[in-house]
Amino acid sequence: MIQDLAGWSKLLELMPTAMFVRDADHRWVFVNRIGCEYLGLSPTDVLGRRDEEVFPSDQAERFSRGDDAALRGHEVVESEEVVADAHGRSRTLLTRKTCIELEGAPHVLASVTDITELRESEAHVRWLACHDALTGLANRTTLFSKLDAAVARAASGGGNSVLFYLDLDGFKKVNDTYGHHAGDELLVAFGTRLRGAVRSGDTVARIGGDEFAMLVEDDGTLDVDELAHRMLELAARPFEVLSSTASVGASLGVVHLGADAVAAGEMIRKAGSALHEAKKRPHRHVVYTDQLDEALKRRHEIERALNAALSTGEGLGCHYQPMVRASDGKVVGMEALARWWHPRLGVVPPAQFIPLAEETGLIVRLGDWMLRTACARLARVPGLFVAVNVSAVQLRDERFGARVLDVLEQTGLPPDRLELEITETAIVNADGAASQALRGLRAKGVRISLDDFGTGYSSLALLKDLEVDKVKIDRSFVQQATLADDSAAIVRAVSNLGAALGLCVVAEGVEDEAQHRFVREAGCDELQGYLFSRPVPEDRIECVSRGYSSE
């Protein structure tokens, strides 16, 4: 065994870490090259000196206590501490000390390993486990933990809290317009705004994507509506991203955590129910109630039942409403309208199941079923066209145009007897592929009708730029035309512009003779409404296709 300093010196210089030897009086007798580099000192600066002559007093005292422990126990003593290096930087050191015999006297042999990066990496991993990497806010895991604590606190009478669940409206457009980097900048900026809106003890979390949550303690003075409005205002305020200005909005669900609150997952679900309700009319907040749960359960039940009906066809049906020529009352076409009856739910109104189908994507299957069913039925009725409504969701499907042509070929309906009715908003927002598909269908003879005109962009100049064959004036204007001058003016203006552009103009929602006379005099080409016929089942198409004449 090595007993002299020279032997130890040769060995310790080979070590890949800082090595020191001190005697029982805490004097330095050896330091290797790596140790000198770490200390920023030369051997002559430390050799022969005691710890307190080299280091600050508190640091020297810790070193001396470790040396004494190693000398007493003759075992390896390990310690970890944070110290300042020669440059004043904070470093985490792992020190191992043991007692050795050197020239007949006990000495302390020490190795010092800098584990600063390791500990920083471990701390970062722990931080990531609790925080969102992009915004630095709490993440879903932390939110659930805080929620469980808030639920327990409320149950024991220790105070109530309020959970705000928020989703940005229009965020996808920011990503599509400016790119994902700009979207990330917006999320970071919005997270900062939310953090500044509450107290330091409250929790602000990013759940994922463009969803955020805030858990705020209620000490009895919290104005929930005021805070909700403030958050909506923070979202509506413009954002500076990539030297541009981007605008979004927000919808907000709110749930109170009182003595009856349950687990975190249930609170998130309830807040999500309120948020879903709020998004039906964006840029507002909705406070959770038990009634929302009932509505959500029914929605899920309808969704499951509709999915099953689309698989079997059971309960689905088409009704048809005649469209008559204004000049002579002759029926020229039928608009196909979806109907659904379920053995347990009964008659489900289109106003319920069609929006749900659009939200869930089932509208693609429903639209295909309607198109095929309507084309097959009207192919057996010579001389009439069939109008089928098309959702914006269907338009975004890249195979939409091909599927329409396949249906026409399989059912034998000539293309010029099919009209596709598309809303203003859907056709204006259609992407390049959708617009190309519509142009391709028109080239084959299929007619395109602009439905519910006036309720979307409400611009008469729009008609000049759109590649459509027909425009349908929304029923709200037709039914008010004999009562309100502004509605009458709109009907006349659309009729005149349609005539100038060579478009067929349809007045829908005609319910009485006064409206009938007005829209005919205004120059509308086709009419539709209860005055002529309500929608009828397919077995009554022939009965209602004989035409209409006023007495």
C-alpha positions as CSV (number, residue, x, y, z in Angstrom):
1,M,0.0,0.0,0.0
2,I,1.2,3.5,-0.8
3,Q,2.5,5.2,2.3
4,D,4.3,8.3,1.0
5,L,3.1,11.6,-0.6
6,A,5.1,11.1,-3.8
7,G,3.3,7.8,-4.5
8,W,-0.1,9.2,-3.9
9,S,0.7,12.3,-6.0
10,K,1.5,10.1,-9.1
11,L,-1.7,8.1,-8.6
12,L,-4.0,11.1,-8.0
13,E,-2.8,13.1,-11.0
14,L,-4.2,10.3,-13.1
15,M,-7.7,10.7,-11.6
16,P,-10.3,12.3,-13.9
17,T,-11.8,14.4,-11.1
18,A,-10.6,16.9,-8.5
19,M,-8.5,15.2,-5.7
20,F,-7.2,16.7,-2.5
21,V,-5.2,15.5,0.5
22,R,-5.3,17.4,3.8
23,D,-3.7,16.5,7.1
24,A,-5.3,16.2,10.5
25,D,-4.9,20.0,11.1
26,H,-6.9,20.7,7.9
27,R,-3.8,21.8,6.0
28,W,-3.6,21.2,2.3
29,V,-0.7,18.8,1.4
30,F,-1.8,17.9,-2.2
31,V,-4.1,19.0,-4.9
32,N,-4.1,17.5,-8.5
33,R,-4.2,19.5,-11.7
34,I,-8.0,19.1,-12.2
35,G,-8.5,20.3,-8.6
36,C,-6.4,23.4,-9.3
37,E,-8.4,24.1,-12.5
38,Y,-11.7,23.9,-10.6
39,L,-10.4,26.2,-7.8
40,G,-8.9,28.6,-10.2
41,L,-5.7,28.5,-8.1
42,S,-2.2,27.2,-8.4
43,P,-0.8,24.6,-6.0
44,T,1.3,27.2,-4.3
45,D,-1.9,29.2,-3.4
46,V,-3.2,26.3,-1.3
47,L,-0.5,23.9,-0.2
48,G,0.5,24.3,3.4
49,R,-2.6,26.4,4.1
50,R,-5.6,25.7,6.3
51,D,-9.2,25.7,4.9
52,E,-10.1,29.0,6.5
53,E,-7.1,30.7,4.7
54,V,-8.5,29.6,1.3
55,F,-12.2,29.6,1.6
56,P,-15.0,31.7,3.2
57,S,-15.4,30.8,6.9
58,D,-18.7,29.0,6.6
59,Q,-17.4,26.9,3.7
60,A,-14.1,26.2,5.5
61,E,-16.1,25.1,8.6
62,R,-18.1,22.6,6.6
63,F,-15.0,21.2,5.0
64,S,-13.3,20.8,8.4
65,R,-16.4,19.0,9.9
66,G,-16.3,16.5,7.0
67,D,-12.6,15.9,7.4
68,D,-13.0,15.3,11.2
69,A,-15.8,12.7,10.4
70,A,-13.6,10.8,8.0
71,L,-10.6,10.9,10.4
72,R,-12.8,9.5,13.3
73,G,-14.7,6.8,11.4
74,H,-12.0,5.6,9.0
75,E,-14.9,5.1,6.5
76,V,-15.9,6.9,3.3
77,V,-18.0,10.0,4.2
78,E,-20.1,11.3,1.3
79,S,-21.7,14.7,1.2
80,E,-23.4,16.9,-1.4
81,E,-23.5,20.7,-1.1
82,V,-23.9,23.8,-3.1
83,V,-20.8,26.1,-3.0
84,A,-19.6,29.2,-4.9
85,D,-16.6,28.5,-7.2
86,A,-13.7,30.9,-7.9
87,H,-15.9,32.9,-10.3
88,G,-18.8,33.2,-7.9
89,R,-21.0,30.7,-9.7
90,S,-23.2,28.4,-7.7
91,R,-22.1,24.7,-8.1
92,T,-23.3,21.5,-6.7
93,L,-20.5,19.2,-5.5
94,L,-20.5,15.6,-4.5
95,T,-17.6,15.1,-2.1
96,R,-16.2,11.7,-0.9
97,K,-13.7,11.6,1.9
98,T,-11.8,8.8,3.6
99,C,-8.8,8.5,6.0
100,I,-5.5,7.3,4.7
101,E,-2.1,6.7,6.4
102,L,0.5,9.0,4.9
103,E,4.1,8.8,6.2
104,G,2.7,7.4,9.5
105,A,0.1,10.1,10.1
106,P,-3.6,10.1,9.3
107,H,-4.7,12.3,6.4
108,V,-7.9,12.9,4.6
109,L,-8.2,11.9,0.9
110,A,-11.0,13.7,-0.8
111,S,-12.5,13.5,-4.3
112,V,-14.8,16.2,-5.5
113,T,-17.2,15.7,-8.5
114,D,-19.1,18.6,-10.0
115,I,-22.7,17.3,-10.5
116,T,-24.2,20.7,-11.2
117,E,-25.5,19.7,-14.7
118,L,-26.8,16.4,-13.4
119,R,-28.8,18.1,-10.6
120,E,-30.0,20.8,-13.0
121,S,-31.1,18.2,-15.4
122,E,-33.0,16.3,-12.7
123,A,-34.6,19.5,-11.5
124,H,-35.7,20.3,-15.1
125,V,-37.2,16.8,-15.4
126,R,-39.2,17.4,-12.2
127,W,-40.2,20.8,-13.4
128,L,-41.4,19.4,-16.7
129,A,-43.5,16.8,-14.9
130,C,-45.5,19.7,-13.3
131,H,-45.4,22.4,-16.0
132,D,-46.2,23.0,-19.6
133,A,-43.0,23.2,-21.5
134,L,-44.2,25.9,-23.9
135,T,-45.9,28.5,-21.6
136,G,-44.3,27.6,-18.2
137,L,-47.7,27.3,-16.7
138,A,-48.9,24.4,-14.6
139,N,-49.8,21.3,-16.7
140,R,-52.7,18.9,-16.5
141,T,-51.0,16.8,-13.8
142,T,-50.5,19.7,-11.5
143,L,-54.0,21.0,-12.1
144,F,-55.5,17.7,-11.1
145,S,-53.4,17.6,-8.0
146,K,-54.5,21.1,-7.1
147,L,-58.1,20.3,-7.9
148,D,-58.1,17.3,-5.6
149,A,-56.7,19.4,-2.8
150,A,-59.3,22.1,-3.4
151,V,-62.1,19.5,-3.3
152,A,-60.8,18.1,0.0
153,R,-60.5,21.6,1.4
154,A,-64.0,22.5,0.4
155,A,-65.4,19.2,1.8
156,S,-63.8,19.9,5.2
157,G,-65.2,23.5,5.3
158,G,-61.8,25.0,4.6
159,G,-62.9,27.2,1.8
160,N,-64.3,27.1,-1.7
161,S,-62.7,27.5,-5.1
162,V,-63.8,28.2,-8.7
163,L,-62.5,26.4,-11.8
164,F,-62.5,28.3,-15.1
165,Y,-62.0,26.2,-18.2
166,L,-61.1,28.2,-21.3
167,D,-60.8,27.5,-25.0
168,L,-59.5,30.0,-27.6
169,D,-61.8,30.7,-30.6
170,G,-60.1,31.3,-33.9
171,F,-56.7,29.9,-32.9
172,K,-56.5,27.5,-35.8
173,K,-56.8,30.4,-38.2
174,V,-53.7,32.0,-36.6
175,N,-51.7,28.8,-37.1
176,D,-53.0,28.5,-40.7
177,T,-52.3,32.2,-41.5
178,Y,-49.0,32.9,-39.7
179,G,-47.6,29.4,-38.9
180,H,-47.3,27.4,-35.8
181,H,-44.4,29.5,-34.4
182,A,-46.7,32.5,-34.3
183,G,-49.4,30.3,-32.7
184,D,-46.9,29.3,-30.0
185,E,-46.0,33.0,-29.4
186,L,-49.7,33.7,-29.0
187,L,-50.2,30.9,-26.5
188,V,-47.2,32.1,-24.4
189,A,-48.5,35.7,-24.4
190,F,-52.0,34.6,-23.5
191,G,-50.7,32.5,-20.6
192,T,-48.8,35.5,-19.3
193,R,-52.0,37.6,-19.5
194,L,-53.9,35.0,-17.5
195,R,-51.2,34.7,-14.9
196,G,-51.4,38.4,-14.3
197,A,-55.2,38.3,-13.9
198,V,-55.1,36.3,-10.6
199,R,-53.2,36.0,-7.4
200,S,-49.9,34.2,-7.0
201,G,-51.5,31.4,-5.0
202,D,-54.0,30.6,-7.7
203,T,-53.3,28.0,-10.4
204,V,-53.1,28.8,-14.1
205,A,-52.6,25.8,-16.3
206,R,-52.4,25.0,-20.0
207,I,-54.3,21.7,-20.6
208,G,-53.1,21.2,-24.1
209,G,-53.5,22.8,-27.5
210,D,-55.4,26.1,-27.0
211,E,-57.2,25.0,-23.8
212,F,-56.4,26.7,-20.5
213,A,-57.7,26.4,-16.9
214,M,-57.6,28.5,-13.8
215,L,-58.3,27.4,-10.3
216,V,-59.0,30.4,-8.1
217,E,-59.7,30.4,-4.4
218,D,-62.9,32.1,-3.4
219,D,-62.6,33.9,0.0
220,G,-66.1,35.2,-0.3
221,T,-65.2,38.3,-2.3
222,L,-64.6,36.7,-5.7
223,D,-66.8,38.1,-8.5
224,V,-66.9,35.2,-10.8
225,D,-68.7,37.0,-13.6
226,E,-66.3,39.9,-13.4
227,L,-63.2,37.6,-13.6
228,A,-64.8,35.6,-16.5
229,H,-65.4,38.8,-18.4
230,R,-61.8,39.9,-17.8
231,M,-60.4,36.6,-19.1
232,L,-62.6,36.9,-22.3
233,E,-61.4,40.5,-22.7
234,L,-57.7,39.3,-22.3
235,A,-58.3,36.8,-25.1
236,A,-60.0,39.4,-27.4
237,R,-57.2,41.9,-27.1
238,P,-54.9,41.8,-30.2
239,F,-51.6,39.8,-30.0
240,E,-48.4,40.8,-31.5
241,V,-46.9,37.8,-33.2
242,L,-44.0,37.7,-35.7
243,S,-44.3,41.4,-36.3
244,S,-48.0,41.0,-37.1
245,T,-51.2,41.5,-35.2
246,A,-53.4,38.5,-34.6
247,S,-56.8,38.3,-33.1
248,V,-58.7,35.5,-31.4
249,G,-61.5,35.2,-28.9
250,A,-62.4,32.7,-26.1
251,S,-65.2,30.7,-24.7
252,L,-65.3,29.8,-21.0
253,G,-66.9,27.2,-18.8
254,V,-67.1,27.8,-15.0
255,V,-67.8,25.4,-12.2
256,H,-67.9,26.1,-8.4
257,L,-66.1,23.8,-6.0
258,G,-68.2,23.8,-2.9
259,A,-68.8,21.3,-0.1
260,D,-70.5,19.0,-2.6
261,A,-67.6,18.9,-5.0
262,V,-66.2,15.5,-6.0
263,A,-62.9,14.3,-7.6
264,A,-60.8,16.4,-10.0
265,G,-61.8,14.4,-13.0
266,E,-65.5,15.1,-12.4
267,M,-64.9,18.8,-11.9
268,I,-63.0,19.0,-15.2
269,R,-65.9,17.1,-16.9
270,K,-68.4,19.6,-15.5
271,A,-66.3,22.5,-16.6
272,G,-66.0,20.9,-20.0
273,S,-69.8,20.7,-20.2
274,A,-70.1,24.4,-19.5
275,L,-67.4,25.2,-22.0
276,H,-69.2,23.1,-24.7
277,E,-72.4,25.0,-24.0
278,A,-70.5,28.4,-24.2
279,K,-69.0,27.5,-27.6
280,K,-72.4,27.2,-29.1
281,R,-72.3,31.0,-29.1
282,P,-68.6,31.9,-28.8
283,H,-67.0,34.7,-26.8
284,R,-69.0,34.2,-23.6
285,H,-68.9,32.2,-20.3
286,V,-71.4,29.6,-19.0
287,V,-71.6,28.5,-15.4
288,Y,-72.2,24.8,-14.9
289,T,-75.6,23.5,-13.8
290,D,-77.0,20.0,-13.5
291,Q,-79.2,20.8,-16.5
292,L,-76.1,21.0,-18.7
293,D,-75.3,17.4,-17.7
294,E,-78.7,16.2,-18.8
295,A,-78.3,18.1,-22.1
296,L,-74.9,16.6,-22.7
297,K,-76.1,13.1,-21.9
298,R,-78.9,13.5,-24.4
299,R,-76.4,14.8,-26.9
300,H,-74.2,11.7,-26.5
301,E,-77.2,9.5,-26.7
302,I,-78.3,11.1,-29.9
303,E,-74.8,10.8,-31.3
304,R,-74.6,7.1,-30.6
305,A,-78.1,6.5,-32.0
306,L,-77.4,8.5,-35.1
307,N,-74.2,6.6,-35.7
308,A,-76.1,3.3,-35.4
309,A,-78.9,4.6,-37.7
310,L,-76.3,5.6,-40.4
311,S,-74.9,2.0,-40.2
312,T,-78.3,0.3,-40.7
313,G,-80.4,3.0,-42.3
314,E,-83.1,2.3,-39.8
315,G,-85.3,5.3,-38.9
316,L,-83.7,7.7,-41.4
317,G,-85.8,9.2,-44.1
318,C,-86.1,11.9,-46.7
319,H,-89.0,14.4,-46.9
320,Y,-89.4,16.5,-50.0
321,Q,-90.6,20.1,-50.3
322,P,-91.8,21.4,-53.7
323,M,-90.2,24.3,-55.4
324,V,-92.6,26.1,-57.8
325,R,-92.0,28.4,-60.8
326,A,-93.3,31.9,-59.9
327,S,-94.7,32.6,-63.3
328,D,-97.2,29.7,-63.5
329,G,-97.1,27.8,-60.2
330,K,-95.7,24.7,-61.8
331,V,-93.6,22.4,-59.5
332,V,-90.1,22.3,-61.0
333,G,-88.1,20.6,-58.3
334,M,-88.0,19.1,-54.8
335,E,-85.7,20.0,-51.9
336,A,-84.6,16.9,-50.0
337,L,-84.8,17.3,-46.2
338,A,-83.4,14.8,-43.7
339,R,-85.8,13.2,-41.1
340,W,-85.1,10.8,-38.4
341,W,-87.3,8.7,-36.1
342,H,-85.8,6.5,-33.3
343,P,-87.7,3.8,-31.4
344,R,-86.7,5.2,-28.0
345,L,-85.9,8.9,-28.7
346,G,-89.0,9.3,-30.9
347,V,-88.9,12.0,-33.7
348,V,-85.6,13.8,-33.4
349,P,-85.8,17.3,-35.0
350,P,-83.3,18.2,-37.7
351,A,-82.4,21.2,-35.7
352,Q,-81.0,18.8,-33.1
353,F,-79.3,16.0,-35.1
354,I,-77.9,18.0,-38.1
355,P,-75.7,20.4,-36.1
356,L,-74.6,17.5,-33.9
357,A,-73.7,15.5,-37.1
358,E,-71.6,18.5,-38.3
359,E,-69.8,18.8,-34.9
360,T,-69.0,15.1,-34.8
361,G,-68.2,14.5,-38.5
362,L,-71.2,12.2,-39.0
363,I,-72.5,14.8,-41.5
364,V,-70.3,13.2,-44.2
365,R,-72.0,9.9,-43.9
366,L,-75.4,11.5,-43.4
367,G,-74.9,13.8,-46.5
368,D,-73.8,10.8,-48.6
369,W,-77.0,8.9,-47.5
370,M,-79.2,11.9,-48.3
371,L,-77.6,12.4,-51.7
372,R,-77.9,8.8,-52.7
373,T,-81.5,8.4,-51.4
374,A,-82.8,11.7,-53.0
375,C,-81.1,11.1,-56.3
376,A,-82.5,7.6,-56.5
377,R,-86.0,8.7,-55.7
378,L,-86.2,11.7,-58.1
379,A,-84.6,9.7,-60.9
380,R,-88.1,8.0,-61.1
381,V,-89.9,11.3,-61.4
382,P,-89.3,12.8,-64.9
383,G,-89.0,16.6,-65.3
384,L,-88.1,17.5,-61.7
385,F,-84.8,18.4,-60.2
386,V,-83.7,17.6,-56.7
387,A,-81.9,20.0,-54.3
388,V,-79.7,18.5,-51.6
389,N,-78.1,20.5,-48.8
390,V,-74.3,20.3,-48.5
391,S,-72.4,21.0,-45.3
392,A,-69.1,22.9,-45.1
393,V,-67.7,19.7,-43.5
394,Q,-68.6,17.8,-46.6
395,L,-67.0,20.4,-48.8
396,R,-63.7,20.0,-47.0
397,D,-63.6,16.3,-47.9
398,E,-61.2,15.9,-50.8
399,R,-63.4,13.1,-52.3
400,F,-66.6,15.1,-52.2
401,G,-66.8,15.8,-56.0
402,A,-66.0,12.3,-57.0
403,R,-68.6,10.8,-54.7
404,V,-71.3,13.1,-56.1
405,L,-70.5,11.9,-59.6
406,D,-70.5,8.3,-58.5
407,V,-74.0,8.7,-57.0
408,L,-75.3,10.3,-60.2
409,E,-73.9,7.4,-62.3
410,Q,-75.3,4.7,-59.9
411,T,-78.7,6.2,-59.6
412,G,-79.1,7.3,-63.2
413,L,-80.1,10.9,-62.3
414,P,-78.8,13.3,-65.0
415,P,-76.4,15.9,-63.6
416,D,-78.6,18.8,-64.7
417,R,-81.3,17.6,-62.4
418,L,-79.2,17.9,-59.3
419,E,-78.8,21.1,-57.3
420,L,-76.3,21.3,-54.4
421,E,-77.4,23.9,-51.8
422,I,-74.5,25.5,-50.0
423,T,-74.6,28.3,-47.5
424,E,-72.8,31.7,-48.0
425,T,-70.4,31.1,-45.2
426,A,-69.5,27.6,-46.4
427,I,-68.9,28.6,-50.0
428,V,-66.9,31.7,-49.1
429,N,-64.7,29.8,-46.7
430,A,-64.2,26.9,-49.0
431,D,-60.5,26.1,-49.7
432,G,-59.0,25.8,-53.1
433,A,-59.7,22.1,-53.4
434,A,-63.4,22.5,-52.5
435,S,-63.8,25.4,-54.9
436,Q,-62.2,23.3,-57.7
437,A,-64.5,20.4,-56.9
438,L,-67.6,22.7,-57.2
439,R,-66.3,24.1,-60.5
440,G,-65.8,20.5,-61.7
441,L,-69.3,19.5,-60.8
442,R,-70.8,22.6,-62.6
443,A,-68.8,21.7,-65.7
444,K,-70.6,18.3,-65.6
445,G,-74.0,20.0,-65.4
446,V,-74.7,20.0,-61.7
447,R,-76.1,23.3,-60.5
448,I,-74.9,25.1,-57.4
449,S,-77.3,27.1,-55.3
450,L,-76.4,29.7,-52.6
451,D,-78.7,29.0,-49.7
452,D,-79.9,31.3,-46.9
453,F,-78.5,34.4,-48.7
454,G,-78.3,37.5,-46.4
455,T,-77.6,35.6,-43.2
456,G,-73.8,35.2,-43.7
457,Y,-71.6,37.8,-45.3
458,S,-74.7,39.8,-46.5
459,S,-72.9,41.4,-49.4
460,L,-74.8,41.8,-52.8
461,A,-71.4,42.1,-54.5
462,L,-70.7,38.6,-53.4
463,L,-73.1,37.3,-56.1
464,K,-70.9,38.8,-58.8
465,D,-67.9,36.8,-57.8
466,L,-69.3,33.4,-56.9
467,E,-69.7,30.6,-59.5
468,V,-73.3,29.7,-58.7
469,D,-76.4,29.1,-60.7
470,K,-79.1,30.1,-58.1
471,V,-79.5,32.2,-55.0
472,K,-82.1,31.5,-52.3
473,I,-83.2,34.6,-50.3
474,D,-83.4,33.6,-46.6
475,R,-86.9,33.1,-45.3
476,S,-86.4,35.8,-42.6
477,F,-86.4,38.5,-45.3
478,V,-89.3,37.0,-47.3
479,Q,-91.6,36.7,-44.2
480,Q,-90.8,40.3,-43.2
481,A,-91.0,41.7,-46.7
482,T,-94.7,42.8,-46.4
483,L,-94.1,44.2,-42.9
484,A,-90.7,45.9,-43.0
485,D,-89.3,48.2,-45.7
486,D,-85.7,47.1,-45.2
487,S,-86.6,43.5,-45.8
488,A,-88.6,44.4,-48.8
489,A,-85.7,46.4,-50.2
490,I,-83.3,43.4,-49.7
491,V,-85.7,41.1,-51.6
492,R,-86.0,43.5,-54.5
493,A,-82.2,44.2,-54.6
494,V,-81.3,40.5,-54.7
495,S,-83.9,39.8,-57.4
496,N,-82.7,42.7,-59.6
497,L,-79.0,41.7,-59.1
498,G,-79.8,38.1,-59.8
499,A,-81.6,39.0,-63.0
500,A,-78.7,41.2,-64.1
501,L,-76.2,38.3,-63.5
502,G,-78.4,35.6,-65.1
503,L,-79.0,33.8,-61.8
504,C,-82.2,32.1,-60.8
505,V,-83.6,33.8,-57.6
506,V,-85.6,31.7,-55.1
507,A,-87.8,33.0,-52.3
508,E,-88.1,30.5,-49.5
509,G,-90.5,30.6,-46.6
510,V,-93.5,31.9,-48.5
511,E,-96.4,31.3,-46.2
512,D,-99.3,33.5,-47.2
513,E,-100.8,35.1,-50.3
514,A,-99.4,38.6,-49.5
515,Q,-95.9,37.3,-49.4
516,H,-96.6,35.3,-52.6
517,R,-97.7,38.4,-54.5
518,F,-94.8,40.5,-53.2
519,V,-92.1,38.0,-54.2
520,R,-93.6,37.5,-57.7
521,E,-93.8,41.3,-58.2
522,A,-90.2,41.6,-56.9
523,G,-89.1,39.3,-59.7
524,C,-88.2,36.1,-57.9
525,D,-88.1,33.1,-60.3
526,E,-88.9,30.2,-58.0
527,L,-90.8,30.0,-54.7
528,Q,-90.9,27.6,-51.8
529,G,-92.9,27.5,-48.6
530,Y,-95.8,26.2,-46.6
531,L,-98.2,28.1,-48.9
532,F,-97.5,25.6,-51.6
533,S,-96.7,22.5,-49.5
534,R,-95.0,21.3,-46.3
535,P,-92.3,18.7,-46.8
536,V,-93.8,15.3,-47.6
537,P,-92.7,11.7,-47.5
538,E,-91.4,10.2,-50.6
539,D,-94.6,8.4,-51.4
540,R,-96.5,11.7,-51.8
541,I,-94.1,13.3,-54.2
542,E,-96.4,12.7,-57.2
543,C,-99.3,14.0,-55.3
544,V,-97.7,17.4,-54.6
545,S,-96.0,17.8,-57.9
546,R,-99.2,18.9,-59.8
547,G,-98.5,22.6,-59.2
548,Y,-100.1,25.5,-57.5
549,S,-102.4,28.3,-58.6
550,S,-103.9,31.1,-56.4
551,E,-107.6,31.7,-56.5
